[in-house]
Amino acid sequence: MATIDIHNLSGEKVGTLDLADEIFGAVNEDLLWEAVKHYRAGQRAGTHATKARWEVSGSGKKLWKQKGTGRARIGSIRSPLWRHGGTVHGPQPRSYDYTFPRKKLLGALRSALAAKFADGKLIVVNAFDVKEAKTKEFRKALDALKVDSTVLIVEAAKHENRNLELSARNIEGLELVRGNDVHPYHLLRHDCVIFSQPAIEKLQVSLQNTVSKKQRKRGSGDEGAKKASSAPRRRAKHEKAAEVA
């Protein structure tokens, strides 16, 4: 089982935290791509629109008679064949959101956490004890934690920390989310992630409950042990068949 250091806002180590192997283990890049694609599709406005021939301004009068002029027959100035006419099968306002399986989303969240931990970009603090709502003081805390790029701050869902919100909202490249709202897209979008200890403990317990029994057996190696124990039995059967022959 892997462990991670716990720091305070002064950058000092105050403890360690055990990380579950089934969460902070393998990284599924294909699943991460699917989760990010789904999130970005849901963020699209989908407000694009074109005008069909009945929406374009212009007279509906027939320009000239059907026959006898030598010209091509035409019924309306708003025809799609003409300049400034209507558009055929053009884009219309719609939602790009689609259903994404919950098991896939949770699997992508486990992979995103594992990727951040493997890259050394995951930081855990014991608590965001911000006494005053001052951006300058919180910037000093980030410097003490050696954060010099974009950062995602994850606080526990039930902790109402108004000073943290006011101190962090004016820092460029910083995003603050609740533990129950964190998405794989948030983790991958920022270079560094800082969890409070209650937030990562709660998230770890929630993700552990969603891991299937098959994945737990695969990680513990029980399945391999069963295969090894069954192999001699197969050999014994083959040997008995050879003696009878």
ZIUR-V535532 format. One record per run of one state. SS is the DSSP state (hx for helix, st for strand, lp for the rest). FROM is the first residue (numbers start at 1). TO is the last residue. If there is no record, write none. Layout:
ss & from & to
SS & FROM & TO
SS & FROM & TO
This chain:
ss & from & to
lp & 1 & 1
st & 2 & 7
lp & 8 & 12
st & 13 & 19
lp & 20 & 28
hx & 29 & 43
lp & 44 & 101
hx & 102 & 118
lp & 119 & 121
st & 122 & 125
lp & 126 & 134
hx & 135 & 144
lp & 145 & 150
st & 151 & 155
lp & 156 & 161
hx & 162 & 168
lp & 169 & 173
st & 174 & 178
lp & 179 & 183
hx & 184 & 189
lp & 190 & 191
st & 192 & 196
hx & 197 & 210
lp & 211 & 212
hx & 213 & 220
lp & 221 & 221
hx & 222 & 244
lp & 245 & 245
